[in-house]
């Protein structure tokens, strides 16, 4: 089941305190970015955030689930209502994740 765009926009609004939050459609679901780094996915109307030690320290009771078959486990966020918690959690996750690798230019 594909995610609903209204849900995606709502989640991005709720975690927006962490920085510039954007999303991109990927394989029928959505990738979620914070300041240009991919921090998670929205699949089947659920937010999955990449696992980090910093994120676990902020949200220690967060359940870990793979967003799709064959994927590494992510933190699954059941409730994005706590704006302050989401800001701290996403910010901590963002800080720990590596910068995106520069894209190679296509040779003709």
C-alpha positions, 0 to 999 in steps of 0.5 A: 500500500502506497503512502498518502501524500497528506500523511507525508506532508503532515509528518514533514511538518511535525519534524520541521523544527529539525531543519529544512525537511523535504521529501522525494517520491522513491519506488512508490513510497517517500524518502525524507531528507533533513538539510539535504541528508536522507534521514528516513523513509515513509512507507505504508503511512509509517515514518521510518528513521535511520538508526543512530546511537544519537537517535537512540539516546534521545528516543530510547524506547523506539521500536526497530523494524525494517521498512520493507523486505530486505532493508536494514532495521530503522526506528519506526515512529508511531507518533509524531505529535510531540514536536519537541521530541521529534525536533531533538530526535531528528536533529540528533539523527541528522548530526550523526549521519554522514554527508551525502556522497557527491554525485559523479558526473556522467561522461559522454 
